[in-house]
Amino acid sequence: MTRDSKLCLWFIVASLFIGTLGISNQSLWIDEGQSAAKAMQPSLSSWWTKMAQDKGSDLQMPFYMFCAWGGIFGLSEYALRASNIPWFAVAAVAMTSIFPKKARTT
């Protein structure tokens, strides 16, 4: 296993662990409530209509919102927050590619 792949694996494991710490079943925040409102739409067309009507920052994360609507993780407070973990892990891995290899080895 190369050093880069070990670093990537470490970022994935760390992000999954850190992301898990932030999950709770406390009341939804305003932005989470907006995501929940879109996730509860009965059809894809009503989901898209709701996305277009709100014109909020949710339009900047269409894959997350689509996964929330699809109910991959469920609709509870816990499930809506857990659905952020894979995206957090992807972002952590992407961060490893932003920095030049030379800067990571020093």
BELDA-V577700 format. One record per residue. PHI is phi in radians with two decimals (* if undefined). PSI is psi in degrees with one decimal (NA if undefined). BURIAL is # if it has 9 or more other C-alpha atoms within 8 Angstrom, else .. Layout:
PHI,PSI,BURIAL ; PHI,PSI,BURIAL
//
This chain:
*,128.3,. ; -1.32,165.4,. ; -1.11,-38.8,. ; -1.13,-40.9,. ; -1.22,-34.0,. ; -1.14,-41.2,# ; -1.11,-42.7,# ; -1.09,-45.3,# ; -1.09,-40.9,. ; -1.08,-43.2,. ; -1.09,-39.9,# ; -1.12,-49.1,# ; -1.10,-45.2,. ; -1.09,-42.6,. ; -1.20,-35.8,# ; -1.14,-40.8,# ; -1.16,-49.4,. ; -1.13,-41.5,. ; -1.07,-36.5,# ; -1.16,-32.0,# ; -1.14,-27.1,. ; -1.51,1.2,. ; -1.58,134.1,# ; -2.63,174.9,. ; -1.91,24.7,. ; -1.14,167.1,. ; -0.96,149.9,. ; -1.24,144.0,. ; -1.38,171.7,. ; -1.03,-47.3,. ; -1.17,-34.3,. ; -1.21,-34.2,# ; -1.12,-38.2,# ; -1.11,-41.0,. ; -1.13,-41.4,# ; -1.11,-39.8,# ; -1.06,-37.4,. ; -1.31,-36.0,# ; -1.17,-24.8,# ; -1.54,3.2,. ; -1.15,138.8,# ; -1.31,-20.5,. ; -2.45,163.6,. ; -1.10,-38.9,. ; -1.19,-38.0,. ; -1.24,-32.7,# ; -1.09,-47.1,# ; -1.16,-38.3,. ; -1.06,-44.0,. ; -1.10,-41.6,# ; -1.05,-45.6,# ; -1.22,-35.0,. ; -1.21,-41.8,. ; -1.24,-32.8,. ; 0.87,35.7,. ; -1.70,-165.8,. ; -1.23,-12.1,. ; -1.06,-26.6,# ; -1.15,-18.9,# ; -1.44,-9.1,. ; -2.31,64.3,. ; -1.14,-33.2,. ; -1.17,-42.4,. ; -1.09,-46.3,# ; -1.13,-36.7,# ; -1.14,-42.4,# ; -1.12,-38.8,# ; -1.12,-42.7,# ; -1.13,-38.8,# ; -1.20,-10.4,. ; 1.17,30.2,# ; -1.00,-41.0,. ; -1.78,-13.1,# ; 1.94,-175.3,. ; -2.03,2.7,# ; -1.28,167.3,. ; -0.99,-44.7,# ; -1.07,-45.5,# ; -1.17,-41.0,# ; -1.11,-36.4,# ; -1.30,-36.0,# ; -1.15,-27.5,# ; -1.19,-11.5,# ; -1.39,-22.0,# ; -1.06,-47.6,# ; -1.06,-37.5,. ; -1.19,-36.1,# ; -1.12,-41.4,# ; -1.14,-41.7,# ; -1.08,-42.2,# ; -1.13,-39.4,. ; -1.11,-41.5,# ; -1.17,-40.1,# ; -1.08,-34.4,. ; -1.09,-31.9,. ; -1.18,-27.0,# ; -1.51,-12.4,. ; -1.27,-39.2,. ; -1.45,138.3,. ; -1.07,147.0,. ; -0.99,-39.1,. ; -1.06,-40.0,. ; -1.19,-28.9,. ; -1.37,-21.5,. ; -1.60,-9.8,. ; -1.62,NA,.
//
